[in-house]
């Protein structure tokens, strides 16, 4: 017998966007938050750098907007940029009220203390507020503590959403989103969760690539579910590769914060030669797409497996005070960053595209919202500037919450959806198929749809993903589901969307760089919007 539980709002995802929204709705609606692992296990938790916002009197909204537009390479939506930047201070003040302990420094002018702001790539001012070099952990743990005490919020950890559920209109066409099926991973049991409205806050899809800074859960679940449910997606060709992940066989997904370059870290070849000025006059402070391409170029030119990031010329006390987490983690792998450089490589880091939404998080599927990295608002354009991601999560969770509360009385009570039926499937005796397909997918995405692309590489990737989609659909239709199968299914959908989007953009722009079209267009610059069949 399948369990059915009903809520006003079902939030899928427990990062900064999902938990912030739950707190916005607390006491005003019945809310359930689905988390595929521990509540804390999200990309937010691993974010090191900080949150960009105009907090200093020498900075300005206009400057933050312009820096964001410049980094976005002509594809940002100016309206979205202005809305999110203008609401930045309010978002930070809310986190401070929640109890996030941001780093402070002494102010010699008044003898007191003020929040320490750092500068990161693409920014013209120091505007990144942070909690040492573990901002995401400070934000996530604070939000978890608050939400665990929040009124009317049910927390469902170790649940993996399978698919969204839509009501049927009288003519048989799909109607409003009314909930989701979710697999209770610990009990291997699928439940139905009804809701008057559903919010996707599932994060990005960087696990589609072989090397990534993201945790294992970044498998594009929300994007794939929204696509299968009929929602539009946009700009999936723009995956941001973080320039500097620690290169070590045991250092899984450990990112070296961009703030380290912001505070004077230098990129060098293995022989000690600096190279960034050859690619951009801003050197190490160029936007991430430029830095990642430069590193990729130099690694391919020299045949080296990594480059070096060196901040050892700074005082040891400065390094350990500003980057305690990076210092400790690198020391665990045998690198003392106060005395020697760090070996680094680029890795998939952030999905700039996603489910198309407005500035309240509404998708084009009635009853379905999306916020955070899963969504495409137009903020990031062709490249995300550093530390705007958590800002977007916080601002959009607030506007989404306001919109839901205002609309809640008009949302209909969801009907009883069909139960999950697995009476005719059987247990798999070929799990090797899942692991093999998983590895094949991530390898060809890295090789053919990575930092530098060509038409031929994309065509090869498309042929392979089409075969995989067929195999996965057959497997999914015949065997009992598992977490690994669901994530593989979602990754294959996302890979297909990335490839199709990349094939349609006949130019190089921002994070999408192709040797066949190395120049950027000067006219008709539009986002890449994909619509499911029948829309």
LINCORDA-V965643 format. One record per pair of residues at least 6 apart in sequence whose C-alpha atoms are under 8 Angstrom apart, sorted by sequence separation. I is the first residue (numbers start at 1). J is the second residue. If there is no record, write none. Layout:
BEGIN
i:I j:J
i:I j:J
END
This chain:
BEGIN
i:12 j:18
i:13 j:19
i:25 j:31
i:54 j:60
i:69 j:75
i:96 j:102
i:106 j:112
i:107 j:113
i:119 j:125
i:120 j:126
i:147 j:153
i:168 j:174
i:169 j:175
i:183 j:189
i:184 j:190
i:206 j:212
i:226 j:232
i:227 j:233
i:268 j:274
i:269 j:275
i:277 j:283
i:280 j:286
i:299 j:305
i:330 j:336
i:331 j:337
i:335 j:341
i:357 j:363
i:362 j:368
i:363 j:369
i:448 j:454
i:507 j:513
i:508 j:514
i:11 j:18
i:54 j:61
i:69 j:76
i:106 j:113
i:107 j:114
i:119 j:126
i:131 j:138
i:148 j:155
i:167 j:174
i:168 j:175
i:183 j:190
i:184 j:191
i:206 j:213
i:207 j:214
i:246 j:253
i:267 j:274
i:268 j:275
i:276 j:283
i:277 j:284
i:284 j:291
i:299 j:306
i:320 j:327
i:330 j:337
i:335 j:342
i:356 j:363
i:357 j:364
i:362 j:369
i:363 j:370
i:507 j:514
i:68 j:76
i:105 j:113
i:106 j:114
i:118 j:126
i:119 j:127
i:120 j:128
i:166 j:174
i:167 j:175
i:168 j:176
i:182 j:190
i:183 j:191
i:206 j:214
i:207 j:215
i:245 j:253
i:246 j:254
i:266 j:274
i:267 j:275
i:276 j:284
i:299 j:307
i:311 j:319
i:319 j:327
i:355 j:363
i:356 j:364
i:361 j:369
i:362 j:370
i:449 j:457
i:22 j:31
i:69 j:78
i:104 j:113
i:105 j:114
i:117 j:126
i:118 j:127
i:119 j:128
i:166 j:175
i:167 j:176
i:181 j:190
i:182 j:191
i:207 j:216
i:245 j:254
i:246 j:255
i:267 j:276
i:327 j:336
i:361 j:370
i:448 j:457
i:449 j:458
i:476 j:485
i:508 j:517
i:54 j:64
i:104 j:114
i:105 j:115
i:117 j:127
i:118 j:128
i:166 j:176
i:167 j:177
i:181 j:191
i:182 j:192
i:207 j:217
i:223 j:233
i:245 j:255
i:246 j:256
i:280 j:290
i:327 j:337
i:361 j:371
i:447 j:457
i:448 j:458
i:502 j:512
i:507 j:517
i:508 j:518
i:509 j:519
i:11 j:22
i:22 j:33
i:53 j:64
i:104 j:115
i:105 j:116
i:117 j:128
i:118 j:129
i:166 j:177
i:167 j:178
i:181 j:192
i:182 j:193
i:207 j:218
i:208 j:219
i:244 j:255
i:245 j:256
i:279 j:290
i:506 j:517
i:507 j:518
i:508 j:519
i:509 j:520
i:69 j:81
i:103 j:115
i:104 j:116
i:117 j:129
i:118 j:130
i:165 j:177
i:166 j:178
i:180 j:192
i:181 j:193
i:206 j:218
i:207 j:219
i:244 j:256
i:295 j:307
i:330 j:342
i:357 j:369
i:448 j:460
i:449 j:461
i:507 j:519
i:508 j:520
i:68 j:81
i:102 j:115
i:103 j:116
i:116 j:129
i:117 j:130
i:164 j:177
i:165 j:178
i:166 j:179
i:179 j:192
i:180 j:193
i:205 j:218
i:206 j:219
i:207 j:220
i:242 j:255
i:244 j:257
i:357 j:370
i:379 j:392
i:448 j:461
i:507 j:520
i:508 j:521
i:19 j:33
i:102 j:116
i:115 j:129
i:116 j:130
i:164 j:178
i:165 j:179
i:179 j:193
i:180 j:194
i:204 j:218
i:205 j:219
i:206 j:220
i:244 j:258
i:361 j:375
i:507 j:521
i:18 j:33
i:164 j:179
i:165 j:180
i:179 j:194
i:203 j:218
i:204 j:219
i:205 j:220
i:276 j:291
i:279 j:294
i:355 j:370
i:65 j:81
i:164 j:180
i:165 j:181
i:178 j:194
i:179 j:195
i:202 j:218
i:204 j:220
i:205 j:221
i:361 j:377
i:373 j:389
i:445 j:461
i:472 j:488
i:473 j:489
i:65 j:82
i:163 j:180
i:164 j:181
i:178 j:195
i:179 j:196
i:203 j:220
i:267 j:284
i:372 j:389
i:444 j:461
i:472 j:489
i:162 j:180
i:163 j:181
i:178 j:196
i:179 j:197
i:202 j:220
i:266 j:284
i:276 j:294
i:319 j:337
i:320 j:338
i:357 j:375
i:359 j:377
i:372 j:390
i:14 j:33
i:161 j:180
i:162 j:181
i:163 j:182
i:177 j:196
i:178 j:197
i:179 j:198
i:202 j:221
i:203 j:222
i:204 j:223
i:265 j:284
i:319 j:338
i:354 j:373
i:355 j:374
i:356 j:375
i:357 j:376
i:358 j:377
i:9 j:29
i:11 j:31
i:13 j:33
i:14 j:34
i:65 j:85
i:161 j:181
i:162 j:182
i:177 j:197
i:178 j:198
i:202 j:222
i:354 j:374
i:355 j:375
i:356 j:376
i:357 j:377
i:372 j:392
i:373 j:393
i:469 j:489
i:8 j:29
i:9 j:30
i:10 j:31
i:11 j:32
i:12 j:33
i:13 j:34
i:14 j:35
i:64 j:85
i:161 j:182
i:162 j:183
i:177 j:198
i:201 j:222
i:352 j:373
i:353 j:374
i:354 j:375
i:355 j:376
i:356 j:377
i:372 j:393
i:8 j:30
i:9 j:31
i:10 j:32
i:11 j:33
i:12 j:34
i:13 j:35
i:160 j:182
i:161 j:183
i:200 j:222
i:262 j:284
i:316 j:338
i:351 j:373
i:353 j:375
i:354 j:376
i:371 j:393
i:7 j:30
i:8 j:31
i:9 j:32
i:10 j:33
i:11 j:34
i:12 j:35
i:13 j:36
i:159 j:182
i:160 j:183
i:261 j:284
i:262 j:285
i:315 j:338
i:350 j:373
i:351 j:374
i:353 j:376
i:469 j:492
i:505 j:528
i:7 j:31
i:10 j:34
i:61 j:85
i:159 j:183
i:160 j:184
i:261 j:285
i:314 j:338
i:352 j:376
i:372 j:396
i:441 j:465
i:468 j:492
i:469 j:493
i:504 j:528
i:7 j:32
i:14 j:39
i:15 j:40
i:61 j:86
i:159 j:184
i:160 j:185
i:312 j:337
i:313 j:338
i:371 j:396
i:372 j:397
i:14 j:40
i:15 j:41
i:103 j:129
i:158 j:184
i:159 j:185
i:311 j:337
i:312 j:338
i:313 j:339
i:371 j:397
i:14 j:41
i:15 j:42
i:102 j:129
i:103 j:130
i:158 j:185
i:310 j:337
i:311 j:338
i:312 j:339
i:441 j:468
i:465 j:492
i:501 j:528
i:14 j:42
i:15 j:43
i:16 j:44
i:102 j:130
i:103 j:131
i:158 j:186
i:312 j:340
i:352 j:380
i:15 j:44
i:102 j:131
i:103 j:132
i:213 j:242
i:269 j:298
i:311 j:340
i:312 j:341
i:352 j:381
i:371 j:400
i:501 j:530
i:15 j:45
i:101 j:131
i:102 j:132
i:310 j:340
i:311 j:341
i:352 j:382
i:465 j:495
i:466 j:496
i:54 j:85
i:310 j:341
i:352 j:383
i:369 j:400
i:437 j:468
i:465 j:496
i:53 j:85
i:213 j:245
i:309 j:341
i:310 j:342
i:352 j:384
i:102 j:135
i:206 j:239
i:308 j:341
i:309 j:342
i:497 j:530
i:54 j:88
i:55 j:89
i:270 j:304
i:308 j:342
i:309 j:343
i:462 j:496
i:53 j:88
i:54 j:89
i:308 j:343
i:309 j:344
i:361 j:396
i:52 j:88
i:53 j:89
i:270 j:306
i:272 j:308
i:307 j:343
i:308 j:344
i:360 j:396
i:361 j:397
i:101 j:138
i:270 j:307
i:306 j:343
i:307 j:344
i:359 j:396
i:462 j:499
i:100 j:138
i:215 j:253
i:269 j:307
i:270 j:308
i:306 j:344
i:307 j:345
i:361 j:399
i:362 j:400
i:461 j:499
i:462 j:500
i:53 j:92
i:100 j:139
i:214 j:253
i:268 j:307
i:269 j:308
i:306 j:345
i:360 j:399
i:361 j:400
i:213 j:253
i:267 j:307
i:268 j:308
i:305 j:345
i:359 j:399
i:360 j:400
i:212 j:253
i:213 j:254
i:267 j:308
i:268 j:309
i:359 j:400
i:458 j:499
i:100 j:142
i:211 j:253
i:213 j:255
i:267 j:309
i:268 j:310
i:99 j:142
i:266 j:309
i:267 j:310
i:360 j:403
i:95 j:139
i:98 j:142
i:265 j:309
i:266 j:310
i:367 j:411
i:458 j:502
i:98 j:143
i:243 j:288
i:265 j:310
i:266 j:311
i:458 j:503
i:242 j:288
i:243 j:289
i:265 j:311
i:241 j:288
i:242 j:289
i:264 j:311
i:98 j:146
i:240 j:288
i:241 j:289
i:243 j:291
i:244 j:292
i:455 j:503
i:240 j:289
i:243 j:292
i:242 j:292
i:261 j:311
i:264 j:314
i:295 j:345
i:296 j:346
i:434 j:484
i:438 j:488
i:445 j:495
i:449 j:499
i:71 j:122
i:241 j:292
i:260 j:311
i:295 j:346
i:428 j:479
i:434 j:485
i:437 j:488
i:441 j:492
i:243 j:295
i:425 j:477
i:426 j:478
i:427 j:479
i:428 j:480
i:425 j:478
i:426 j:479
i:427 j:480
i:68 j:122
i:292 j:346
i:424 j:478
i:425 j:479
i:426 j:480
i:434 j:488
i:67 j:122
i:68 j:123
i:425 j:480
i:67 j:123
i:67 j:124
i:422 j:480
i:64 j:123
i:247 j:306
i:453 j:512
i:455 j:514
i:64 j:124
i:161 j:221
i:451 j:511
i:452 j:512
i:453 j:513
i:454 j:514
i:63 j:124
i:164 j:225
i:451 j:512
i:452 j:513
i:453 j:514
i:454 j:515
i:455 j:516
i:163 j:225
i:164 j:226
i:451 j:513
i:452 j:514
i:453 j:515
i:454 j:516
i:162 j:225
i:166 j:229
i:260 j:323
i:452 j:515
i:165 j:229
i:163 j:228
i:164 j:229
i:244 j:309
i:59 j:125
i:163 j:229
i:59 j:126
i:59 j:127
i:257 j:326
i:256 j:326
i:56 j:127
i:55 j:127
i:54 j:127
i:53 j:127
i:52 j:127
i:53 j:128
i:52 j:128
i:53 j:129
i:51 j:128
i:52 j:129
i:50 j:128
i:51 j:129
i:49 j:128
i:50 j:129
i:51 j:130
i:50 j:130
i:49 j:130
i:50 j:131
i:251 j:333
i:50 j:133
i:250 j:333
i:49 j:133
i:50 j:134
i:48 j:133
i:49 j:134
i:50 j:135
i:248 j:333
i:48 j:134
i:49 j:135
i:50 j:136
i:47 j:134
i:48 j:135
i:49 j:136
i:46 j:134
i:47 j:135
i:48 j:136
i:47 j:136
i:48 j:137
i:45 j:135
i:46 j:136
i:47 j:137
i:45 j:136
i:46 j:137
i:44 j:136
i:45 j:137
i:43 j:136
i:44 j:137
i:45 j:138
i:45 j:139
i:289 j:383
i:44 j:139
i:45 j:140
i:248 j:343
i:288 j:383
i:44 j:140
i:45 j:141
i:246 j:342
i:247 j:343
i:246 j:343
i:247 j:344
i:288 j:385
i:246 j:344
i:247 j:345
i:287 j:385
i:288 j:386
i:245 j:344
i:246 j:345
i:287 j:386
i:40 j:140
i:244 j:344
i:245 j:345
i:40 j:141
i:243 j:344
i:244 j:345
i:245 j:346
i:243 j:345
i:244 j:346
i:245 j:347
i:243 j:346
i:244 j:347
i:40 j:144
i:242 j:346
i:243 j:347
i:39 j:144
i:241 j:346
i:242 j:347
i:241 j:347
i:242 j:348
i:241 j:348
i:242 j:349
i:240 j:348
i:241 j:349
i:242 j:350
i:239 j:348
i:240 j:349
i:241 j:350
i:239 j:349
i:240 j:350
i:239 j:350
i:240 j:351
i:239 j:351
i:240 j:352
i:238 j:351
i:239 j:352
i:238 j:352
i:239 j:353
i:236 j:351
i:238 j:353
i:236 j:352
i:237 j:353
i:235 j:352
i:236 j:353
i:39 j:157
i:235 j:353
i:236 j:354
i:38 j:157
i:234 j:353
i:235 j:354
i:33 j:153
i:35 j:155
i:37 j:157
i:38 j:158
i:233 j:353
i:234 j:354
i:31 j:152
i:32 j:153
i:33 j:154
i:34 j:155
i:35 j:156
i:36 j:157
i:37 j:158
i:233 j:354
i:234 j:355
i:30 j:152
i:31 j:153
i:32 j:154
i:33 j:155
i:34 j:156
i:35 j:157
i:36 j:158
i:37 j:159
i:233 j:355
i:234 j:356
i:16 j:139
i:20 j:143
i:23 j:146
i:27 j:150
i:29 j:152
i:30 j:153
i:31 j:154
i:32 j:155
i:33 j:156
i:34 j:157
i:35 j:158
i:36 j:159
i:37 j:160
i:232 j:355
i:233 j:356
i:16 j:140
i:19 j:143
i:23 j:147
i:26 j:150
i:27 j:151
i:28 j:152
i:32 j:156
i:33 j:157
i:34 j:158
i:35 j:159
i:36 j:160
i:133 j:257
i:231 j:355
i:232 j:356
i:15 j:140
i:19 j:144
i:22 j:147
i:26 j:151
i:27 j:152
i:34 j:159
i:35 j:160
i:36 j:161
i:231 j:356
i:26 j:152
i:34 j:160
i:16 j:143
i:23 j:150
i:26 j:153
i:34 j:161
i:382 j:509
i:383 j:510
i:19 j:147
i:227 j:355
i:258 j:386
i:382 j:510
i:383 j:511
i:226 j:355
i:382 j:511
i:382 j:512
i:22 j:153
i:223 j:354
i:232 j:363
i:223 j:355
i:231 j:363
i:232 j:364
i:231 j:364
i:213 j:347
i:214 j:348
i:231 j:365
i:211 j:346
i:212 j:347
i:213 j:348
i:214 j:349
i:230 j:365
i:211 j:347
i:212 j:348
i:213 j:349
i:229 j:365
i:121 j:258
i:211 j:348
i:212 j:349
i:120 j:258
i:120 j:259
i:209 j:348
i:119 j:259
i:121 j:261
i:118 j:259
i:120 j:261
i:121 j:262
i:207 j:348
i:235 j:376
i:120 j:262
i:206 j:348
i:234 j:376
i:119 j:262
i:206 j:349
i:233 j:376
i:240 j:383
i:118 j:262
i:119 j:263
i:206 j:350
i:238 j:382
i:240 j:384
i:118 j:263
i:205 j:350
i:206 j:351
i:238 j:383
i:204 j:350
i:205 j:351
i:235 j:381
i:381 j:527
i:204 j:351
i:235 j:382
i:12 j:161
i:223 j:374
i:222 j:374
i:223 j:375
i:220 j:374
i:296 j:451
i:293 j:451
i:292 j:451
i:293 j:452
i:43 j:203
i:42 j:203
i:121 j:284
i:122 j:285
i:121 j:285
i:122 j:286
i:120 j:285
i:121 j:286
i:122 j:287
i:121 j:287
i:121 j:288
i:46 j:214
i:200 j:368
i:10 j:179
i:46 j:215
i:198 j:367
i:199 j:368
i:200 j:369
i:201 j:370
i:203 j:372
i:204 j:373
i:197 j:367
i:198 j:368
i:199 j:369
i:200 j:370
i:201 j:371
i:202 j:372
i:203 j:373
i:204 j:374
i:43 j:214
i:196 j:367
i:197 j:368
i:198 j:369
i:199 j:370
i:200 j:371
i:201 j:372
i:202 j:373
i:203 j:374
i:43 j:215
i:197 j:369
i:199 j:371
i:201 j:373
i:202 j:374
i:42 j:215
i:201 j:374
i:41 j:215
i:200 j:374
i:42 j:217
i:43 j:218
i:41 j:217
i:36 j:217
i:18 j:200
i:10 j:193
i:18 j:201
i:10 j:194
i:17 j:201
i:18 j:202
i:10 j:195
i:7 j:193
i:9 j:195
i:12 j:198
i:15 j:201
i:4 j:191
i:5 j:192
i:6 j:193
i:7 j:194
i:8 j:195
i:9 j:196
i:10 j:197
i:11 j:198
i:12 j:199
i:13 j:200
i:14 j:201
i:15 j:202
i:2 j:190
i:3 j:191
i:4 j:192
i:5 j:193
i:6 j:194
i:7 j:195
i:8 j:196
i:9 j:197
i:10 j:198
i:11 j:199
i:12 j:200
i:13 j:201
i:14 j:202
i:15 j:203
i:177 j:365
i:2 j:191
i:3 j:192
i:4 j:193
i:5 j:194
i:6 j:195
i:7 j:196
i:8 j:197
i:9 j:198
i:10 j:199
i:11 j:200
i:12 j:201
i:13 j:202
i:132 j:321
i:133 j:322
i:176 j:365
i:177 j:366
i:178 j:367
i:2 j:192
i:4 j:194
i:9 j:199
i:11 j:201
i:12 j:202
i:13 j:203
i:132 j:322
i:133 j:323
i:175 j:365
i:176 j:366
i:177 j:367
i:132 j:323
i:133 j:324
i:134 j:325
i:175 j:366
i:176 j:367
i:177 j:368
i:132 j:324
i:133 j:325
i:176 j:368
i:133 j:326
i:49 j:257
i:48 j:257
i:49 j:258
i:12 j:222
i:49 j:259
i:241 j:451
i:197 j:411
i:196 j:411
i:71 j:287
i:196 j:412
i:196 j:413
i:195 j:413
i:196 j:414
i:195 j:414
i:194 j:414
i:194 j:415
i:289 j:510
i:194 j:416
i:289 j:511
i:194 j:417
i:192 j:417
i:192 j:419
i:192 j:420
i:191 j:420
i:210 j:439
i:190 j:420
i:209 j:441
i:210 j:442
i:208 j:441
i:209 j:442
i:210 j:443
i:208 j:442
i:209 j:443
i:179 j:414
i:207 j:442
i:210 j:445
i:211 j:446
i:178 j:414
i:209 j:445
i:210 j:446
i:178 j:415
i:208 j:445
i:209 j:446
i:181 j:420
i:209 j:450
i:167 j:415
i:167 j:417
i:165 j:417
i:128 j:387
i:237 j:497
i:238 j:498
i:236 j:497
i:237 j:498
i:123 j:385
i:236 j:498
i:237 j:499
i:122 j:385
i:123 j:386
i:121 j:385
i:122 j:386
i:237 j:501
i:121 j:386
i:225 j:490
i:236 j:501
i:237 j:502
i:120 j:386
i:221 j:487
i:224 j:490
i:235 j:501
i:236 j:502
i:120 j:387
i:220 j:487
i:224 j:491
i:219 j:487
i:219 j:488
i:221 j:490
i:224 j:493
i:220 j:490
i:221 j:491
i:224 j:494
i:241 j:511
i:219 j:490
i:220 j:491
i:223 j:494
i:240 j:511
i:219 j:491
i:238 j:510
i:239 j:511
i:238 j:511
i:239 j:512
i:220 j:494
i:237 j:511
i:238 j:512
i:237 j:512
i:80 j:359
i:208 j:491
i:207 j:491
i:208 j:492
i:205 j:491
i:208 j:494
i:208 j:495
i:205 j:494
i:235 j:527
i:236 j:528
i:234 j:527
i:235 j:528
i:188 j:482
i:234 j:528
i:235 j:529
i:84 j:379
i:234 j:529
i:233 j:529
i:234 j:530
i:80 j:377
i:81 j:378
i:185 j:482
i:232 j:529
i:233 j:530
i:80 j:378
i:81 j:379
i:185 j:483
i:232 j:530
i:233 j:531
i:80 j:379
i:232 j:531
i:77 j:377
i:78 j:378
i:91 j:391
i:183 j:483
i:231 j:531
i:232 j:532
i:77 j:378
i:78 j:379
i:230 j:531
i:231 j:532
i:76 j:378
i:77 j:379
i:230 j:532
i:75 j:378
i:76 j:379
i:88 j:391
i:91 j:394
i:76 j:380
i:77 j:381
i:91 j:395
i:228 j:532
i:75 j:380
i:76 j:381
i:227 j:532
i:230 j:535
i:75 j:381
i:76 j:382
i:74 j:381
i:75 j:382
i:84 j:391
i:88 j:395
i:72 j:380
i:73 j:381
i:74 j:382
i:84 j:392
i:87 j:395
i:72 j:381
i:73 j:382
i:72 j:382
i:73 j:383
i:68 j:379
i:71 j:382
i:72 j:383
i:84 j:395
i:68 j:380
i:69 j:381
i:71 j:383
i:72 j:384
i:84 j:396
i:71 j:384
i:72 j:385
i:71 j:385
i:68 j:384
i:68 j:385
i:67 j:385
i:160 j:483
i:162 j:486
i:52 j:386
i:52 j:387
i:51 j:387
i:52 j:388
i:50 j:387
i:51 j:388
i:49 j:387
i:51 j:389
i:53 j:391
i:51 j:390
i:52 j:391
i:50 j:390
i:51 j:391
i:44 j:390
i:18 j:371
i:17 j:371
i:17 j:372
i:16 j:372
i:24 j:397
i:16 j:390
i:20 j:394
i:24 j:398
i:17 j:393
i:21 j:397
i:25 j:401
i:29 j:405
i:16 j:393
i:17 j:394
i:20 j:397
i:21 j:398
i:24 j:401
i:28 j:405
i:16 j:394
i:20 j:398
i:24 j:402
i:17 j:396
i:18 j:397
i:21 j:400
i:17 j:397
i:21 j:401
i:25 j:405
i:8 j:408
i:2 j:419
i:2 j:420
i:73 j:509
i:73 j:510
i:72 j:510
i:71 j:510
i:75 j:525
i:74 j:525
i:75 j:526
i:75 j:527
END
